[in-house]
Amino acid sequence: MSGPALTPESADLVELRHLVHRYAGAVDDRDPAGVAGLFTDDGVLATAQPPTHLDPVEEHVGQAGVRAAMEQVLGLRGTFHAACGEVFTAGTDADTATGRIACEAHHYTDSPDGPRDLVWTVTYRDHYRRTPAGWRFSRREVHVGSVRTQTLKAVR
């Protein structure tokens, strides 16, 4: 049995959408602490290791673990995440929910041929929990659907 419906007018649905987009924004703003703060204290970020492993193979536990994982992004020239295709489902009670989020994630690097873009299509499989601070990720799994690279003419 699931909790109350997440209707288009639902305040919970609006907050869950904002949570997903705050995550993308914090990654792109190169803010590991900001990303970590979007997780529950015991939250888990389960990451893939493309191109070898497209499904999650490593778990980063707690806000400190999430922050450490996100600090790896600082080694890139930049990122751009376009989240779309958000599907949310109410959980077994009013304080839990799940989500499936489609995303195209761009990772900018430098190469001898000029700037490069490593592009992943990603499906996030999320579990959310309501906390006193609002909805947070209790688990976020990164499933990579495809990987491609391209040379760019310019990148910020």
Rosetta blueprint (number, residue, H / E / L):
1 M L
2 S L
3 G L
4 P L
5 A L
6 L L
7 T L
8 P L
9 E L
10 S L
11 A H
12 D H
13 L H
14 V H
15 E H
16 L H
17 R H
18 H H
19 L H
20 V H
21 H H
22 R H
23 Y H
24 A H
25 G H
26 A H
27 V H
28 D H
29 D L
30 R L
31 D L
32 P H
33 A H
34 G H
35 V H
36 A H
37 G L
38 L L
39 F E
40 T E
41 D E
42 D E
43 G E
44 V E
45 L E
46 A E
47 T E
48 A E
49 Q E
50 P L
51 P L
52 T L
53 H E
54 L E
55 D E
56 P E
57 V E
58 E E
59 E E
60 H E
61 V E
62 G H
63 Q H
64 A H
65 G H
66 V H
67 R H
68 A H
69 A H
70 M H
71 E H
72 Q H
73 V H
74 L H
75 G H
76 L L
77 R L
78 G E
79 T E
80 F E
81 H E
82 A E
83 A E
84 C E
85 G E
86 E E
87 V E
88 F E
89 T E
90 A E
91 G L
92 T L
93 D L
94 A L
95 D L
96 T E
97 A E
98 T E
99 G E
100 R E
101 I E
102 A E
103 C E
104 E E
105 A E
106 H E
107 H E
108 Y E
109 T E
110 D E
111 S E
112 P L
113 D L
114 G E
115 P E
116 R E
117 D E
118 L E
119 V E
120 W E
121 T E
122 V E
123 T E
124 Y E
125 R E
126 D E
127 H E
128 Y E
129 R E
130 R E
131 T E
132 P L
133 A L
134 G E
135 W E
136 R E
137 F E
138 S E
139 R E
140 R E
141 E E
142 V E
143 H E
144 V E
145 G E
146 S E
147 V E
148 R E
149 T E
150 Q E
151 T E
152 L L
153 K L
154 A L
155 V L
156 R L
